Amino acid sequence: MLNFILIANPENRRVGFFQQAIAHFNLPPATVVDYADLIAGKQTLEQFNIPNTIIRFDSPEKNFDVDKAIIAEGSREIFSTSSHQHISAEAATKLAQTEREERRI
């Protein structure tokens, strides 16, 4: 039996569509891993390294905070040894907080 792991924002409508699709084939529901939990280290992909498991990464879609966190996390690796101009993960986080505060005004 196949097992599915879906990396996604749980509020995303595509999560429901995917669950419906696999239910149509009498497969068990996918385990949904929240992008925010994965980025924060609350969950890891290693815990799903089991036979007959498919890991699907869904788009972060309309969750701008997750989008920025993914970019910031990637920048740690890409730019850690580069001389290119870049924004640090800390600066991206601060920028996200500033933008949230400005939206409240």
N, C-alpha and C positions, 0 to 999 in steps of 0.2 A: 504494500500500500504506500502510495506517495504521501509525503507530508510537505506542506507549504509553510514557509515563513515569509511574512509580508512586512517589509520595512516601509513604514508609511506614517502619515499623520492620521491618527484614528478618526478624526472628524471628516476626513476626505471622503467624498461620495464614492470615489472609485474603490475604496475598501469594501463597501457593500456590494458593488457590482462584481468584484473579484470573488467575494464569498458566494454570491449567487451562482456564478459560473462554475466554481468547483463543486458546489452542492448539486448542480445539474448532472454531474458525472459521478454522483454518490461518493465523493471524496470527503474526508473530514475537513472541518473549517480550518482555515489558515490561522496560524498563531501570528497575531499582529504585534510588531515591535515598534514602539513609538520612536520616531527619529530623535526626539528630544532626549529620551532615555538612553539611546545608543550613543549620542554625542556626549552626554554627561557621564558616560561610563557605567550607568546603572545596569545595562545589559551589554553583552558582547556577542559577536557572531560565532565565537568559538563554542558557545554553549549549544549551538544548533548544528555542529559538525557531526551529524549522524547519518547513517545510510538512508537512501531513498528520500532525501530532503532537498527541496528546491527553495532557494532564497530569491525572492523577488524584491527589487527596489522600486518603489513607486515614486512618482514625482512629488516633491514637497508642495507643489501647487501653490496655494495662496497663503502659505504660512511664511511670511517674510522673515520672522525671527529664526526659523529653522534654516531657511535659505542662507541667511547671513552666517549662521553658525557653521554650516557645511563649508562655506567659502573660507571662513576664518580658520577652521580646522585644517583644511587643505593647504592654506598658506603657510602653516607651520612647517610642512614638509617641503613644499616647492621652493620657498624662498629662504630656508634656513641657511643655505650655503651659496645663495645667489647674490650678485651685486645689483640686481634689478630693483627699481623702486617698488615698494609694496606697503601695504597696511598690515600692521601686526594684528594678531587675534585679539589682543587686549584693546587696541584702538577700534577694531570693528565692533567689539562688544560695547564700548563706550559710545560709539556712534549710534548703535541700535538703541541704547538707553536714551540718548539725547533726542532721537527721532520720536520715540514713544512719548517722551515728555512734551515735545512740541505739538504732537497730535492731540494731547489732552487740553491744550490751551484754546 
